[in-house]
């Protein structure tokens, strides 16, 4: 394992710095881009150490480097010879963000803003900012990038303010791509079981039940990890791509429809689904994108059926369990 704070790399290919690169998405994006022969710098405190512990097993590991730091301690020197930043920074979801809202604002807004400013000062050419569709909060109508924003949670509000600050930095030499991700799903070596599809599949194969908060009629947009990685690759390879804000959405379903669909794919009884009327979820957003097809006209999304089967296989093969590592709220409760 190679750990560095300042990096000088021979620029035969693009060097990508992935901040938050050891997290749920980051772990898979790091390995995906390494297989595509990019040089990757993972900037992360490595609270989730899979990449570090399995360094010798990783394909093209000679192109993988680490900066073990908190984003609030960033310096311009951290970006030496970096072409593109993939900013996956921050406390990752609504429950974890509400444990310590003041800290969430310091990390998810102030920290991410500072990180982008320093990247621009260092001469980074493109900044890909990982955001969230939760900035739409509660909306009765289907929304797109031009729709009214209505963030409900601290997590969504901090992300939105950070979005605006980072996007304001864009110019001809510093392209900014804001990606508002749908709810992610899929197997990762740094697994999360606090994402709705992941926990549904886990509970079905281990406990033969799904418990849905409320009536399950709230909409959510979804996209799998593999498709996010493929989209990042396309952005990274495109030299002339302009700055933009874009929703990344494969499909929208109500939570009720989603649970039924997963049961069908896994050939399990729909009676395994129950509803918790005592618990409500005010978030409701049905999302599409007016830009995605223009930006990526030939992009074909992965098969949902196949991704659910791969998720099931990954959970079983790796014997994933509910723990402080896989439930981020529990992890951050201890950390804070």
VMD Tcl script that draws the C-alpha trace (Angstrom):
set ca {
  {0.00 0.00 0.00}
  {1.36 3.42 -0.98}
  {0.42 6.42 1.17}
  {1.39 9.93 0.05}
  {0.47 13.52 0.79}
  {2.04 15.11 -2.27}
  {2.08 13.39 -5.61}
  {4.10 13.90 -8.78}
  {3.07 11.46 -11.49}
  {4.31 11.06 -15.06}
  {1.41 12.41 -17.14}
  {1.02 9.76 -19.78}
  {-2.67 9.42 -18.94}
  {-5.25 11.37 -16.98}
  {-4.83 11.42 -13.23}
  {-8.11 11.31 -11.33}
  {-8.43 12.30 -7.67}
  {-11.46 10.67 -6.04}
  {-12.28 12.31 -2.73}
  {-14.35 9.98 -0.59}
  {-12.83 7.29 -2.78}
  {-12.96 4.57 -0.12}
  {-16.72 4.81 0.44}
  {-19.64 2.90 -1.06}
  {-19.51 4.47 -4.52}
  {-15.86 5.47 -4.29}
  {-14.56 1.93 -3.77}
  {-16.29 0.71 -6.92}
  {-15.47 3.83 -8.98}
  {-11.80 3.52 -7.99}
  {-11.59 -0.11 -9.12}
  {-13.61 0.58 -12.28}
  {-11.35 3.44 -13.41}
  {-8.18 1.53 -12.53}
  {-9.32 -1.22 -14.93}
  {-9.64 1.50 -17.60}
  {-5.96 2.37 -17.01}
  {-6.37 5.73 -15.27}
  {-4.10 6.81 -12.45}
  {-6.21 7.18 -9.33}
  {-5.54 9.16 -6.17}
  {-7.96 8.24 -3.39}
  {-8.34 11.16 -0.96}
  {-10.04 9.72 2.11}
  {-9.66 9.27 5.86}
  {-10.10 5.53 5.20}
  {-12.72 4.95 7.88}
  {-13.88 2.17 5.54}
  {-10.59 0.39 4.84}
  {-11.40 -2.19 2.14}
  {-9.18 -0.58 -0.53}
  {-6.29 -0.21 1.90}
  {-6.57 -3.76 3.25}
  {-6.99 -5.35 -0.18}
  {-4.45 -3.21 -2.02}
  {-2.43 -6.19 -3.25}
  {-5.51 -7.80 -4.81}
  {-6.56 -4.74 -6.81}
  {-6.04 -4.76 -10.58}
  {-3.54 -2.12 -11.80}
  {-2.64 -1.30 -8.18}
  {0.56 0.39 -9.42}
  {-1.68 3.26 -10.54}
  {-3.41 3.61 -7.15}
  {-2.25 6.14 -4.53}
  {-3.72 7.36 -1.25}
  {-3.95 10.70 0.53}
  {-5.21 9.93 4.03}
  {-6.72 13.25 5.15}
  {-9.91 15.01 6.15}
  {-11.26 17.26 3.39}
  {-11.21 20.23 5.76}
  {-7.41 19.85 5.94}
  {-6.97 20.04 2.17}
  {-4.07 21.97 0.61}
  {-3.30 23.06 -2.93}
  {-0.39 20.61 -3.00}
  {-2.84 17.70 -2.72}
  {-3.84 18.38 -6.35}
  {-0.38 18.44 -7.95}
  {-0.63 16.92 -11.47}
  {-4.31 16.02 -10.96}
  {-6.40 16.52 -14.12}
  {-9.88 15.73 -12.82}
  {-11.48 15.60 -9.37}
  {-14.44 13.34 -8.58}
  {-15.87 14.87 -5.41}
  {-17.72 12.15 -3.48}
  {-17.11 13.96 -0.19}
  {-19.40 14.29 2.77}
  {-21.60 12.66 5.37}
  {-23.64 10.41 3.08}
  {-27.35 10.38 3.93}
  {-30.24 11.98 5.80}
  {-30.12 10.00 9.09}
  {-26.34 10.34 9.48}
  {-26.47 14.04 8.64}
  {-29.06 14.71 11.35}
  {-26.90 13.26 14.14}
  {-24.80 16.43 14.22}
  {-26.28 19.04 11.84}
  {-23.61 21.65 12.61}
  {-20.87 19.23 11.65}
  {-22.81 18.24 8.52}
  {-22.78 21.87 7.40}
  {-19.05 22.16 8.13}
  {-18.25 19.04 6.12}
  {-20.88 18.87 3.37}
  {-20.95 22.59 2.65}
  {-17.90 24.41 3.98}
  {-15.52 21.49 3.46}
  {-16.67 20.71 -0.07}
  {-16.61 24.37 -1.07}
  {-13.03 24.74 0.18}
  {-12.01 21.52 -1.55}
  {-13.23 22.81 -4.94}
  {-11.60 26.22 -4.46}
  {-8.23 24.62 -3.77}
  {-8.62 22.25 -6.74}
  {-9.23 25.22 -9.04}
  {-6.22 27.10 -7.63}
  {-4.06 24.03 -8.32}
  {-5.04 23.98 -11.99}
  {-7.49 21.05 -12.05}
  {-9.35 21.14 -15.38}
  {-12.61 19.38 -14.51}
  {-14.50 19.00 -11.24}
  {-17.22 16.33 -11.04}
  {-19.44 16.97 -8.04}
  {-21.50 14.10 -6.65}
  {-24.84 15.52 -5.52}
  {-28.29 14.07 -4.91}
  {-31.86 14.14 -6.19}
  {-32.94 14.72 -2.58}
  {-32.53 18.45 -3.31}
  {-36.03 18.14 -4.85}
  {-37.39 17.10 -1.45}
  {-41.18 16.88 -1.65}
  {-42.70 17.47 -5.07}
  {-46.08 16.24 -6.28}
  {-45.17 16.67 -9.95}
  {-42.38 14.98 -11.88}
  {-39.29 17.15 -11.64}
  {-36.26 17.93 -13.79}
  {-33.25 20.23 -13.55}
  {-35.42 23.31 -14.15}
  {-37.96 22.43 -11.46}
  {-38.29 24.16 -8.12}
  {-35.91 22.82 -5.50}
  {-37.38 21.91 -2.14}
  {-34.77 20.25 0.12}
  {-36.21 18.96 3.39}
  {-33.29 17.46 5.30}
  {-30.01 18.93 6.53}
  {-28.25 16.59 4.12}
  {-30.20 17.91 1.12}
  {-29.91 21.56 2.15}
  {-26.15 21.35 2.67}
  {-25.72 19.56 -0.65}
  {-27.70 22.20 -2.49}
  {-25.76 25.11 -1.01}
  {-22.51 23.31 -1.79}
  {-23.71 22.69 -5.36}
  {-24.33 26.39 -5.88}
  {-20.96 27.41 -4.45}
  {-18.98 24.91 -6.49}
  {-20.91 25.61 -9.71}
  {-20.20 29.33 -9.37}
  {-16.47 28.53 -9.74}
  {-16.87 27.28 -13.32}
  {-15.07 29.00 -16.17}
  {-13.42 28.03 -19.47}
  {-10.45 26.49 -17.62}
  {-12.37 24.86 -14.79}
  {-15.34 22.82 -15.94}
  {-17.85 21.80 -13.25}
  {-20.26 18.90 -13.70}
  {-22.91 18.58 -10.98}
  {-24.40 15.08 -10.94}
  {-27.62 14.74 -8.97}
  {-27.62 11.02 -8.29}
  {-30.73 8.99 -7.76}
  {-30.84 6.56 -4.86}
  {-27.98 4.17 -5.53}
  {-28.05 0.40 -5.37}
  {-25.76 -2.50 -6.10}
  {-23.00 -4.49 -4.48}
  {-19.86 -2.71 -3.30}
  {-16.84 -4.02 -1.43}
  {-17.58 -1.13 0.93}
  {-21.21 -2.07 1.31}
  {-24.15 0.02 2.50}
  {-27.30 -1.59 3.83}
  {-29.01 1.73 4.56}
  {-30.02 2.18 0.91}
  {-33.53 1.00 0.15}
  {-32.89 -1.58 -2.57}
  {-29.82 -2.97 -0.82}
  {-31.60 -3.48 2.49}
  {-34.71 -4.90 0.77}
  {-32.62 -7.56 -0.99}
  {-30.63 -8.26 2.19}
  {-33.78 -8.69 4.29}
  {-35.50 -10.86 1.72}
  {-32.62 -13.32 1.38}
  {-31.79 -13.38 5.09}
  {-35.03 -12.67 6.96}
  {-37.74 -13.36 4.36}
  {-39.37 -9.97 4.98}
  {-39.44 -6.31 3.95}
  {-40.83 -3.63 6.23}
  {-41.86 -0.45 4.39}
  {-42.18 2.90 6.17}
  {-45.67 4.32 5.67}
  {-47.92 3.23 2.80}
  {-45.05 2.93 0.30}
  {-46.64 5.31 -2.19}
  {-43.74 7.77 -2.13}
  {-41.70 7.90 -5.33}
  {-37.93 7.55 -5.60}
  {-35.55 7.64 -8.56}
  {-32.92 4.88 -8.79}
  {-29.65 4.10 -10.56}
  {-27.12 1.31 -10.03}
  {-23.45 1.70 -9.10}
  {-22.23 0.24 -12.39}
  {-24.11 2.84 -14.43}
  {-22.76 5.70 -12.29}
  {-19.22 4.40 -12.90}
  {-19.86 4.18 -16.65}
  {-21.17 7.75 -16.69}
  {-18.13 9.01 -14.81}
  {-15.91 7.28 -17.36}
  {-17.70 9.03 -20.24}
  {-17.34 12.44 -18.60}
  {-13.66 11.85 -17.86}
  {-12.91 10.79 -21.44}
  {-14.76 13.71 -23.04}
  {-12.39 16.66 -23.54}
  {-14.89 19.28 -24.68}
  {-17.78 18.62 -22.31}
  {-19.19 21.87 -20.92}
  {-20.21 22.63 -17.34}
  {-23.72 21.51 -16.44}
  {-26.11 20.24 -13.76}
  {-27.67 16.88 -14.61}
  {-29.95 14.37 -12.91}
  {-28.77 10.76 -13.16}
  {-31.88 8.61 -13.22}
  {-32.53 5.16 -14.63}
  {-36.10 4.68 -13.39}
  {-38.66 5.91 -10.86}
  {-40.85 3.65 -8.74}
  {-42.93 3.95 -5.61}
  {-41.45 2.05 -2.68}
  {-44.43 -0.30 -2.84}
  {-43.86 -1.04 -6.54}
  {-40.16 -1.47 -5.91}
  {-40.66 -4.06 -3.17}
  {-43.04 -6.08 -5.36}
  {-40.63 -5.98 -8.29}
  {-37.72 -7.22 -6.19}
  {-39.82 -10.08 -4.81}
  {-40.72 -11.08 -8.36}
  {-37.08 -11.05 -9.54}
  {-35.96 -13.12 -6.55}
  {-39.00 -15.42 -6.96}
  {-40.18 -14.75 -3.43}
  {-43.68 -14.38 -2.01}
  {-45.06 -10.82 -1.99}
  {-46.53 -11.61 1.43}
  {-43.02 -11.03 2.77}
  {-43.79 -7.29 2.42}
  {-45.37 -5.41 5.33}
  {-46.09 -1.72 5.94}
  {-45.34 0.35 9.03}
  {-48.21 2.81 9.36}
  {-46.66 4.38 12.46}
  {-43.67 5.60 10.46}
  {-43.94 8.15 7.65}
  {-41.54 9.36 5.00}
  {-42.26 12.88 3.72}
  {-39.75 12.69 0.88}
  {-41.42 12.16 -2.48}
  {-39.74 12.92 -5.78}
  {-40.35 11.49 -9.23}
  {-37.38 12.62 -11.29}
  {-36.36 12.76 -14.93}
  {-33.65 14.65 -16.79}
  {-33.97 17.06 -19.69}
  {-30.21 16.92 -20.21}
  {-29.08 13.33 -19.86}
  {-30.19 12.10 -23.28}
  {-28.67 15.16 -24.89}
  {-25.37 14.59 -23.12}
  {-25.30 10.79 -23.47}
  {-27.60 9.94 -26.41}
  {-26.39 6.35 -26.83}
  {-26.17 5.37 -23.18}
  {-27.89 2.10 -22.33}
  {-28.71 1.45 -18.69}
  {-27.90 -1.87 -17.09}
  {-30.59 -4.50 -16.62}
  {-32.34 -4.03 -13.27}
  {-32.99 -7.78 -13.06}
  {-29.32 -8.58 -13.59}
  {-28.15 -5.96 -11.07}
  {-30.52 -7.33 -8.40}
  {-29.20 -10.85 -9.00}
  {-25.60 -9.59 -8.81}
  {-26.44 -7.76 -5.58}
  {-27.89 -10.93 -4.08}
  {-24.82 -12.92 -5.15}
  {-22.41 -10.32 -3.72}
  {-24.20 -10.17 -0.37}
  {-24.15 -13.97 -0.04}
  {-20.63 -14.57 -1.30}
  {-19.14 -11.90 0.97}
  {-21.36 -12.80 3.93}
  {-22.38 -9.17 4.42}
  {-24.08 -8.42 7.74}
  {-25.88 -5.47 9.31}
  {-23.20 -3.66 11.32}
  {-21.82 -0.23 12.19}
  {-19.83 -0.42 8.95}
  {-22.79 -1.17 6.70}
  {-25.31 1.16 8.38}
  {-23.82 4.63 8.08}
  {-25.99 6.24 10.76}
  {-24.65 3.75 13.31}
  {-21.09 4.37 12.15}
  {-21.39 8.15 12.43}
  {-23.12 7.93 15.81}
  {-19.96 6.31 17.18}
  {-17.65 8.60 15.23}
  {-19.33 11.78 16.44}
}
mol new
graphics top color blue
foreach p $ca { graphics top sphere $p radius 0.5 }
foreach p [lrange $ca 0 end-1] q [lrange $ca 1 end] { graphics top cylinder $p $q radius 0.2 }
display resetview
